[in-house]
Amino acid sequence: MNVALQYKQQQVYGASGVGLIIILLDEGRRRVMAAERAIERRDVQAAHEHLVRAQDIVYELRGALNPDAGEIAENLRQLYDFIIAGLIEANVKKSAERLPMLAEMLETLASGWREVAR
């Protein structure tokens, strides 16, 4: 196993609930940006793989929402649904047009969770 993978595993295993959310949002953003680059270089397979992985991440975040949190959970669910729809559209059309906005949304969410973690 390479050192980078071991390091990443240790981050995940040692993370709090909020820490895991931040890790997922950061990885989702990284995947969206990688998909954008793949689309620009016309690497359809790589774009597809990155977009599907980003979708999986956002689906996981959506599924982990606590409905008892009320309006906050509902707002996050709607935001996650919007991001998922944008990722699906980008994958179907192989269009990077909305990907920078989606990556920024994921970064904004991660930034908010970083503040919560402090």
N, C-alpha and C positions, 0 to 999 in steps of 0.2 A: 504494500500500500504506500502511495507516495505521501510526502510530508504535507503537502497542501490539503489533501483529502483528510488526513489525520487531524490537522488543525481545524478544518471545517466541522468535522464530526465532534470534536471537543467543544467547539462553540455551541453547537446545537444541544449536546448532552448537558452542558452546564448552564444553559439559558433559562431564564424565568419565562413565564407565559408571555409577558410583554416583550421580552427579548426574542422569543420565537416569532412573534408577529413581525418585529422589525427585520429579522433575518429573512422571513418569507417575502416581505415587501421589497427589501433590497434585491433579493434574487429575482423576483418578478420584474422589477425595473431593469435589472441587468439583462434578462431574457428579452424583454421588449426592445431594448436598445440593440441587442445582438440580432434580433429579427429584422429591425430596420436596416442594419448594415447588410444583412443577407439579401434582403429585397433589392437594395440598391445595386448589389453586385449580381443580381439575378440568380441567386442560389436558392431555388424554390424549396428544395428539400430541407436545407438548414433553416430557412425562414419558417417553414411549417413546424419543424421540431421545436424551435424556440417559442413560437406562438402557442403551440399546444401546451408546452410546459408552463408558460406564463398563465394560460387559462387554468390549468390544474391548480396552480398556486392560489389564484384568486378564488376559485371554487372552494378550496380548503379554508381560506380565510372566511369566506361567506358561510360555510357550513359550521364554523366554530363560533359564530355569533350567538350571543345569549339573548333570546327573545325577551327575557325578563328585564333587559336593560332599557326597554321602551323605545323612545324616539331616537335615541342615539343608535341603537342596533338597527332600527328600520332605515335610518338615513345611510348607515354604512352598507346595509343590504342593497339599497337602491344604487349607491355609488359602485359597489362591486358588480352589480348587474350591468351598469353602464360600461364599466371597463371590460367585462367579459364580452358584451355585444361588440364593442370596438375591436377587441382582439379577434373575434370570430370573423367580423367583416374584413379586417386586414388580411386574415388568412385566406378567406375565400377569394378576395379580389387581388391578393398579393400586392397590396397597396400600403405604403409606409406613411401615407398622408396624415393619419391620426395618431400614429405611434408616439411621436414626441409629446403630444398632449397626454396620452395615457401614461407614459413614463413619468411625466411631471406629476400627475395625479398620485401615482404610487410613491414618488419621492415625498410629496406633501404629506401623505398619510404616514409614511415612515418617520418623517420629521416630527409630526405630532406625537407619535408614540414614543419617540426619543425624549420628548419633553415630559411625557407621563412617567417614563422610567426614572427621571431625575427626581 
